[in-house]
């Protein structure tokens, strides 16, 4: 009996060591549709309209490069116009650098993005010059150097130096001389930081000034 227990213990230890030494790798398929491309030692150059799909993410451009690292197709680079379709929304810009493996990237120049809430009842339109994408954590952040980002949610107009959108929580944070013009509620707000919960339709503000329009009548 002791012999069997000992052998069982050895088997458990062997399985544990095997799992530690050879962790199970998850593989995801990347699908590419194109008309014309050229493959070199360190990258693939797509010379016509091309679509790259991985999961819920689609990248579309008329010219792009897919750069390799250690023999692995990994980095998407676009310098002349790109459309990105995500589970969380869509975005366009002039430039894109994106890592297919870790699902992080940055869009630059004339960024126009639309984010949807989880129930698709609300959408947030964003204009900025730089948009950082982190799909693993479902976080998007952006800014406009020397200017302000512009955000529109329904009849609410928002500007600020930078923003972060947590799509999982549907929470929008705008910082740096933020301004809000909420036409539905007849109020304007100036603050250093505002936090908008898209689903709950609430706003929290810090260091704020509020201007409220009250309609009077006889």
N, C-alpha and C positions, 0 to 999 in steps of 0.2 A: 504493500500500500504506500509506504514511504517512497519507494522507488518511482511509482507512478506520479505521486505529487511532485517529486523532484523533476521528473521529465516534463510535467506540465508547466512548472515554473520556468524551466529552461526555454520551453517553447514560447511562453508569454514574453520573456525577456528578448528572445530572438526576433519576434514579431515587432516589438517596440523599437528595437535598434534599427530594424529594417525600415520602419516608418520614419524614423528620425533621419536616417541616412538618405532615403529615397522618398521624399515627400511627394504626394500625389500632385501632379501638375494639371492645372486646368487649361484647356486650349479653346480658343475662340477663333471662329472662321472670319476672315476678311474677304469680302467679295468686291471685285473691281470690274466695272464695265467701261470699255473705251474702244475707240476706233483705231488709234495709232499710238505706239509707244516705242521707246528705245531703251534697252537695258545695258548698263555699263557695270563696271566692277563694284561700284559703291552706291549706285542708285538706279531707279527706273524713272525715266522721263516720259510723261504722258503729253502727247502733242495734239490732242483733240479733246472734245468734251468728255470728261471722265467722271464717273461716280464711284466713290469708295464707301462701302457699307460695313459697319461692324456693330452688331446688335441694333440698338435704336438710333444709332448715329449714322448720318449720311453726309458726305462731303462732295460737293459738285464744283468743278471748275473747268475752264477751257484749256488750261495749261497748269500742270503741277508736277512736283517731284516727290518721289517716295524714296527717302534715303535709308541706307542700310547701316546697321551697327552689329558687328560680329556676325555678319551673314544673315541678319534678321531684318526684314522689311519693317521699318518702325516709324520714321519721322516724315510727316506730310508737310510739304512746304509749298505755299501759293503766294505769288507776288503780283498778280494782276486780276483780282476779282474772284470771290469765292462765296458760295452759298452753303450754309451748314444747317442741317435739319436734326433736331434733337428730340428726345422724349419730352423735354421741358419746353420746347418752343423752336424758333428758327432765328437765324442771324446771317447777315451779309457784311462783308468788308472787302477792302482791297487786298489785304495780306492775311496769311494764316501760317502759324507754326503749331503743329499738333503731334503729340506722341501717342500713337495708337495703342501702345502697351499699357501705359499708366493712365491713359485717357485724360491728359492735361494738355492745355495749349493756350495760345494767345492770338486774338484777332486784332488787327491794327488798321487804322485809317478808315474813316467814314463808316464806323460800325453802326448798324441798325439791327436791333434785336427785339424779338417779341417773346415774352415768357408767359406761360399759361399756368393757372393754379391747378391743383390736382383734380378738381372737379370740372375744369375747363369753363367755369362760369365767369372768371375774371381773366383779363390779360393786361400785361404791363409792357408798354413800348419804351425802349431805351435808345438814346442816341449818345454816342461817346466816341473817343478816338482809340481807346485800348480796352479790350474785354478779355479778362482772364477766365479760362474754363477749367473747372475741376469736376469732372463727371462722377468720379468715385464718391466724392463727398457731396455732390449736387450743390456746389457753391459757384456763383458767378460774381465777378467783381470788375469794376471799370472806372476809368477816369478820363479826363481830357486835360492834357498839360496846357497851362495858360488859359484855360477856359472852364466851363462847367458841363457836367452831364445833364441831359434833359430826359425826364421820365414822365410819361403820361399814363394814368390809370383812370379810365372812364373820363369824367370831367375834372379830374384832379391833375394839375400841372405842378411838377416838382423839378427843382434844379439844385445842384450841389457840386462840390469839388470831386467827390468820389462816392461810389455806392457798392453795396454787397447785396446779393439776392440769394437767399437760402431757399431753393425750390422745394426741398423736402418739407420745410416748415411754412412755406409761403410767406416768408418774412423779408421785407425790403428795408435796408438800412442806408440812409443818406447822411453824409457828414461833410462839414466844411462849408460854412455860410449857406446853409440849406434854406430854400424858399419853397413854400407850398401855397398854391392858389386853388382852394377847394370851392368850386363854383356851386356845387350842389348844396353846400352848407353855408354859403355866403361868408367865408372867412379866409383870411390870409395869415400865413405864419412865417416867421423868420427864426431860425434856430441853428445851433452848432451841430445838432444831431437829431434826426428823427427816425423813428422805427415804425414802419407800416405793416400791419398784419393783413395780408390780402384777403384771406378767407373770413376773418372776423370783422374786417372793415374798421380797424382801430388805428389810432396814431398816438405814439408816445414821443415827447420832445424834451430836449435838454437845452438850458440857456435860451429860452424862447421868448418871443414877443408875438402877441396875437392881435389881429385886427378883425373885428366882427361887424358885419353890416346888419343892422336891424331895420326892417321895413316898418314904417309907422303909417298909420292911417286913422281916419276918424271913425 
